[in-house]
Each structure stands twice: as C-alpha cells, then as structure tokens.
Amino acid sequence: MIAAGAPRASYDYDEESKMSTRVLAAAVAVATLALGVAPGTAWANKPVYNFSGEVTTVPIGQSITVNGRTYRIETGSPAERQVNDIIRGERVQVILDAPTDSRSAQVVAIHAARGR
C-alpha cells in the first residue's frame, strides 16, 4: 500500500526481466548459428545413402567393388582406413555420400558384418 503523498518507485522489475529474456534469446540464437556453421556439423547434416552387399574383388587403392559395382573411396574418410581390413567375399554395409546410382557417389564408411 502506498501512503498518500509518498513518491512512487521509478524502478520497474518487469522491464528488467523482459530485457534479460531478450538478451538470453539473442545469446541462444547466436550460439545456435555458430554451432550450425561449424565445419563438423556441416558433414553431419549431409544425407547418407547406405546398402549392404558382398565384396566381389579384393579392395585395391582408392576403390572397392561390392555386388559387382566399383565405388571410389573418399579421401580422408573413415572408409580409407577401414578398407584395409576388408577381404573378398565378406559381407559389408557401405555408406555413400550420394545415391548408389550416381556416378559421383563415394564411399565414406565401410562396416564389415563379422560375427553375424
């Protein structure tokens, strides 16, 4: 209750909470944008195409042949390290960066179906 003739407080707590909410929302937006354009997240947002099959020839160099079709292995990808452990006749799951019928499709990962 305000006494007659007493000055009213000029400080409004409601305005402070509105301001801090705006500042917080802006900070969250900036952080989200920064994370969204980081180099690692761009790769995570790419569509993935995968299929299973049998390795029909011994993997040599930068390519692997699965189900009679040869695919290039993307340089610097996990597949480049994984291909050394793959043998002819082994069932694998191949992950590509483009649809299987695309000429530009490259293998980014290979998972052997060992023990299944």
C-alpha positions as CSV (number, residue, x, y, z in Angstrom):
1,M,0.0,0.0,0.0
2,I,1.3,3.4,-0.9
3,A,1.0,6.2,1.6
4,A,-0.6,9.4,0.5
5,G,2.0,11.8,-0.9
6,A,4.8,9.2,-0.9
7,P,6.8,9.1,-4.1
8,R,6.4,6.0,-6.3
9,A,9.4,3.9,-7.1
10,S,10.5,4.5,-10.6
11,Y,12.2,1.1,-11.0
12,D,10.1,-1.5,-12.7
13,Y,11.2,-5.1,-12.2
14,D,9.0,-6.3,-15.0
15,E,11.1,-4.4,-17.6
16,E,14.3,-5.9,-16.2
17,S,13.0,-9.5,-16.7
18,K,11.9,-8.6,-20.3
19,M,15.3,-7.3,-21.1
20,S,17.2,-10.2,-19.7
21,T,14.9,-12.6,-21.6
22,R,15.7,-10.7,-24.8
23,V,19.4,-10.9,-24.1
24,L,19.2,-14.6,-23.3
25,A,17.2,-15.3,-26.5
26,A,19.8,-13.4,-28.6
27,A,22.6,-15.3,-27.0
28,V,21.0,-18.6,-27.7
29,A,20.3,-17.6,-31.3
30,V,24.0,-16.6,-31.8
31,A,25.2,-19.8,-30.2
32,T,22.9,-22.0,-32.4
33,L,24.0,-20.2,-35.5
34,A,27.7,-20.6,-34.6
35,L,27.3,-24.3,-34.0
36,G,25.3,-24.7,-37.2
37,V,28.0,-23.3,-39.4
38,A,30.9,-25.1,-37.6
39,P,32.8,-27.4,-40.0
40,G,32.0,-30.6,-38.2
41,T,28.2,-30.0,-38.3
42,A,28.1,-29.4,-42.0
43,W,29.2,-33.0,-42.5
44,A,26.7,-34.2,-40.0
45,N,23.9,-32.6,-42.0
46,K,24.6,-34.4,-45.2
47,P,22.2,-37.1,-46.3
48,V,23.6,-40.6,-46.0
49,Y,23.0,-43.5,-48.5
50,N,23.8,-47.0,-47.5
51,F,23.4,-50.5,-48.8
52,S,24.7,-54.0,-47.9
53,G,26.4,-56.4,-50.1
54,E,29.3,-58.8,-50.8
55,V,32.8,-57.6,-51.6
56,T,33.4,-59.1,-55.1
57,T,37.0,-58.2,-55.6
58,V,39.9,-57.5,-53.2
59,P,39.8,-53.8,-52.4
60,I,42.8,-52.1,-54.1
61,G,43.9,-48.5,-53.5
62,Q,41.1,-46.0,-53.5
63,S,38.2,-48.2,-54.6
64,I,36.1,-51.2,-53.5
65,T,33.9,-53.4,-55.6
66,V,30.6,-54.5,-53.9
67,N,28.0,-56.6,-55.7
68,G,30.0,-56.2,-58.9
69,R,30.0,-52.4,-58.9
70,T,33.1,-50.4,-58.1
71,Y,32.9,-47.3,-55.9
72,R,35.6,-44.8,-55.2
73,I,36.6,-44.2,-51.6
74,E,36.5,-40.6,-50.4
75,T,40.0,-39.3,-49.4
76,G,40.3,-38.6,-45.7
77,S,37.1,-40.5,-44.9
78,P,36.8,-43.4,-42.3
79,A,36.4,-45.8,-45.3
80,E,40.0,-45.0,-46.3
81,R,41.2,-46.6,-43.1
82,Q,38.5,-49.4,-42.9
83,V,39.1,-50.7,-46.4
84,N,42.4,-52.3,-45.4
85,D,40.6,-54.8,-43.1
86,I,38.0,-55.9,-45.7
87,I,38.5,-59.2,-47.6
88,R,37.0,-60.6,-50.8
89,G,33.7,-62.4,-50.1
90,E,32.9,-60.5,-46.9
91,R,29.5,-59.0,-46.3
92,V,29.7,-55.3,-45.7
93,Q,27.5,-52.3,-45.2
94,V,28.7,-49.4,-47.4
95,I,27.8,-45.8,-46.6
96,L,27.9,-43.4,-49.6
97,D,27.7,-39.6,-49.9
98,A,25.4,-39.8,-52.9
99,P,22.7,-42.3,-54.2
100,T,24.1,-45.6,-55.4
101,D,23.1,-44.9,-59.0
102,S,25.1,-41.6,-59.0
103,R,28.4,-41.5,-60.9
104,S,29.8,-39.2,-58.2
105,A,29.0,-41.5,-55.3
106,Q,31.9,-42.1,-53.0
107,V,32.3,-44.4,-50.1
108,V,32.6,-42.6,-46.7
109,A,32.4,-45.7,-44.4
110,I,32.5,-49.4,-44.6
111,H,31.3,-51.7,-41.9
112,A,32.0,-55.5,-42.0
113,A,29.3,-57.8,-40.9
114,R,31.6,-60.0,-38.9
115,G,30.1,-62.4,-36.3
116,R,26.6,-62.0,-37.5
